[in-house]
Amino acid sequence: MTEGETSVRVRRARALMDLDRNAQAKAVLAEALAEDPADADAWCAMARCCYGLDDHRGALDAADRALVEAPDKALGWRMRALALVGLERYAEARTSADEAVRLEPWFWYGHMLIAQVELADVTAANTRVAREAAERARELAPQQPAPHYIAGCVAERSERTDQAEACYREALRLDPEHLGARNNLARIDMKRGDHRSAAEGFAAVAANDRGTGVGAHNLRVVATQLISRARWVSVAVLLLTDLGIVSTDAGLGRYSRAVLLALVVLGWAGWWVWAARQLPARLRMPLLRTVRGSLSVRLSFLGVAAFTIAALALLLFPPLDPHLNLVVLTAFVLQIAAFQAAQSASKRASKDI
């Protein structure tokens, strides 16, 4: 095979990778490398292909082979850094990213990669280095969405939410289909309590995330957060139930209990209306279906049902059982624990793209 034919195969493989057809690209590259095992470009493309298939060990091996053939090839160092991040070998990844920038200081991607490495290492991240690298990438390529997105991630890590939001919006302006920016904007909306905007954003991500499941996961988080807010209604119901007991002991009669009973029903009805209004109409039922598989959410609903039935029974038939108040209190504690579990699960939110 001639050098020109090898280049054609490498270009074809890159085109396949652009379409997310990495398995086919790998087969094309294997043929090219079988004919010319010293082709550094083909090895770099193989590293990218393996990385796209989540084969980080294979990506590292391919990048190392590319650097054997061409030690000064910055692309090889960049692919090596990405593979090492995937393997959680962050110190080596930093060294490789720095070498890529030394070889091509004018290329924005190398600077952005330094920021990515720092962000990936949550135990020893240097946000100052990450911020400086991201800003340098933005200066070199202001029309590229990726540096703005990474700058937003750095700002969000530093809890500079307004700055992060501005960076994500700039990334979306340059690329309206940038899923990472859309996902992280929705995550910011969720943190601010704007569940409607968050659900819209996560739904857009879920429709286009190529099966990663990130959007669907975050939609479940939104629904779980809304459901967990019902614990405050439960607190109110417990207080109303105690008032019912007091009114019965004080001889206030059935009318006072009827008022308290109506307040309990109105409290739960009000919560359902509030929760529904927090979500776009087209997403309400799909979201309910997505959270049905969550054990903590199921336990929350069971706890609500048991607690509410016991509370209503106590208000309707106070002489029914002198120990019913203990049952109500036990059900309350159990369902609050379930709500807390759901809330804790929801804090594992917002996976990144």
N, C-alpha and C positions, 0 to 999 in steps of 0.2 A: 504494500500500500504506500502510495506517495504521501509526501507531507501535506499536499493540497487535499487529498482524500481524507486524511486524518482530521484536518481542520473542519472539513464539511461534516464529519460525524460528530465532532465536538459541538459545532454550532447547532446541529440537529438535536443533540442531547440537551443543550441549554434551552432550546425552544420547547422541548418536552417538559423540562423542569419548570419553565414559566407557566405551563398549563397544569402543573401539579401532577404530572405523570412520571413520577420519579422511578418507578420500577422499570418502565420502558426505557427511560433515559439510561438507567444503569446497564441494561443489556446492550445498548448502543455503545456505551463507553467501554464496556468489557471487550467488545469486538475491536474497537480502536486500539485499546491498550495491548491486546494480544498481538496486534501487528506492529505496534510501536510502543514498547514499554518505557521508552525514555521521554515520552511526550509530557512535559510538565503541565501544559494547559489541560490535557485530558485528565491528569491526576487531580488537578484543582477542581475540575468539573465533577470528577468522581467523589471528591470530598464533599462538595456541595450536595450532590445527589444522596450520599449516605446520610448527611445531616438532615436532609428533607425527609428521609425515611426513619429518623430517630435512631439511626445506627451511629452513635457518636464514636464508638471504638473504630468502626470502619472509616469514618470521616477523618479521624486523627491519623490512621495508618496511611490513607490516601494523601493527606496534606504533608505528612512526613516524607512520603515518597516523592512528591512534587518538589520539596525543598532539597532532596538529595540531587535531583536533576537540575534544579535552578535555585540555589541558596538565596539569591537576591530577589526572588519573586515575591512581591508584597502580598499578592493574592493568596499565595501558599501560607504565609504567616497569618493572614486574616482568617483563613479557613481553619488553621490550626487553633487559633484562639477560640473560635466558635465551638469547635469540637471539644476543647478542654473545658469550656464553660458547661457544656452538656454533661461532661464527666465530673463536674464539680471540682476541678483542679484549678482553682482560681489564680493562685500565684503564678503558675505556668502560663495561664491564659493572659495575665497582665503582661508578662514578658513578651509573649508572642504579639500581642496587640501593640505594644510599644515599638517592637521591631518593625512592624508594618508601617507605623507612622514615621519612623526614622527613614524608611526607604521611600515613602511617598507622602511627605508632609502636606502636600497640596490636595490630597484626596480626602474628601469629607468622611467617607465611610470608616476609615481607620480611626479617626477621632471619635466618631460615634460608637465604635466598637469598644474603645476604652471605657466610655460611659456605661455601656451595656455590661461589661465585665464587673465594674464596680457595683452596679445595681444587682447583679445576680448573686454576689457574695453578701448575703444578708448579715453574716456574722462579723465581717471586717470591712464593710463598704466604706470608702472614702468619698463622702458626698461632695466635698470641695473639688476633688479631682474629677469626679463624674460631671459636676456642673460646668467646670471649665472646659472639659472635652466636648460636652454637648453644645455649649455656646460656640466653640470653635467650629464644630461641624455645621451649625446654623449659619455662621458667617461665610463659610466656604460654599455652602449650597442652600441659599435661602429659599429656593424654589422646590426643594425636595421635602416631602412631608415627613420622612423618617427622622431627620434630626430634630424637628419640632416635637414629634411624638416622644422621642427619648428625653428631650429637655423637659417635657411635661412630666414624664415618669420620675425624673430626678427631683423636680420641684415638689411633686406629690410625696415622694419619700421624705423630703425635708419639711413636710406639712405646710408648704406654701401653696395652698389650694387655689387661690385666685390666679397665681402665675401658671400653675399647672393647667387650669381650665383654658387660659389664653393660648397656651402652647397647643393643647389638643384641638382647639377650635381652628387654629392656623393650619394644623395638619389636615383637618377635615376640609378646610377651604381649598387647599391644594389638591386633596384627594378625597372627594365626598364618600368614597367607599372604603376608607381606612378603618378597618374593624377595631384595631387596638385603640385608636383615639375615641371612636364611638363608644366602645365598651367602658373606657375609663371616665369619659364624661358622664355616662349613665351611673357609674359607681359614685362619682362626686354627687350627682343628684340624689342618690339613695342615702348617702351620708347626711345630706341636708334635709332629709325627710320628704323630698319630692318624689314619692313613689310612682306617680303617673309618668313623669318624664323618664325616670329610671327604667320603668317597664317598657316604655316605647323604645328606648335605646337598646336595651338587652334583647328585645324582640327582633329589632333590625339586625343585631349581631347574630342571633340564633338562625335567622333566615339565610345567612351568607357565610357562616363560619366553617364550611366544608367539613362538617362532621366532628369538629373538635369538642363540641358539647359545652363550650364556655358560655355562650348566650343562654342556653337552656338552664345551665347551673345557676347563673345569676338571676334568671327569672324565678327560679325556685326560692332563691334567697329573698327576693322582694316579697313573694307570697308568704314565706315563713315569718318575715319581720312583721307583716301586717297581722298575721294570725296571733303572733306572740303578744301583740298589744291588747289582746282580749283579757290578759291577766288583770288589767286595771278594772275592767268590768266585773271580774270575779271578786276583787276586793270590795267593790261597791255592793255587790250582791251579798257578800258575807256580812257587811255592816247592816244592810237592810234586814237580813235574816235575824241578826241579833236584836235589832229594833223590834222585830215581830215578836220575839220571845219576851222582851221587856214589856211590850204593850199588852201581851197576853197575861203576864204576871200582874200587871197593873190594872187588869180588868177593863182595858179600853175596848175590847170587843172585836167583832168580825170586820167592822168597817175600816178600822185602822189597818187590819191585816190585808184587807182587799186593796187598800191604797198601796201598801208595800208590795203586794203581789203584782200590781199593775206596773209599779216602778221597776221591778225585776224584769218583767217582760219587755218593757220599753227600753231598758238598758241594753239587753241583748239585741233587740231589733235595731236600736240606734247604732250599735257597733257594726252590725252587718251592713247597714246603709252606708256608714262612714267608710268601711273597708272597701265596699264596692265602688264608691266614688273616688277612691284613691287610684283606681285602675281604669284604663281605657276599656270601653264596653266589649270590644272584640277580644280582649285578653282575659276577661274574668273567668270564664269557664275553662279555657285551656290551662290557666294558672292553677285553678283548683284541682284539675286532673294531674298536673305535674307534681303537686305536693302530696298526693294521696299515698305515694310509695314511701314517704318519710316516716320512720317509726316515731320520732319525737312529735311530729304533727298529729299522727294517729292517736298517740297517747294524750295529746292536748285536747283533741276533740272528745275522747272518751272521758277524760277528767271533767271537761265542761259539762258533758251530758250527765254524769253521775252527780256532780256537785249541784247542778241546777235542779235536777229531779229531787234530790234530797232537800234542797232549800225550799222548793215549792211545796213539797209534802209537809215540811215543818210549818210553813205559813198557812197552808190550807187546813191541816189537821194537827194543831199543836199538842193535843193530848195523846196523839197516836203512839208515841214511844218516848219516854223520858230521856233515852240515850240517843235520840236522833240528832241532837245538836252535836254530839261527838262524831257521828257519821258525817255530818255536813263539814265539820272542821277538818276531818281526815281527808275527805274528798277534795276540799279546798287546797290543802297542803300538797296532795299528790298532783293535782292539775297545775298548780303554780310551778311545781318542780318540772313538770313536762313542758310548760311554757318556757321555763328557763333553759331547758335542754334545747328546745327549738331555737331560742334566741342565741345560745352559744354556737349552735351549728351554723346559724346565719352569719355569724361573725367570721366564719371561714370563707367569706364571700369573695365574690368578685375576682375570680381567676383572671389572670392576664391572658391576652391572645398570644 
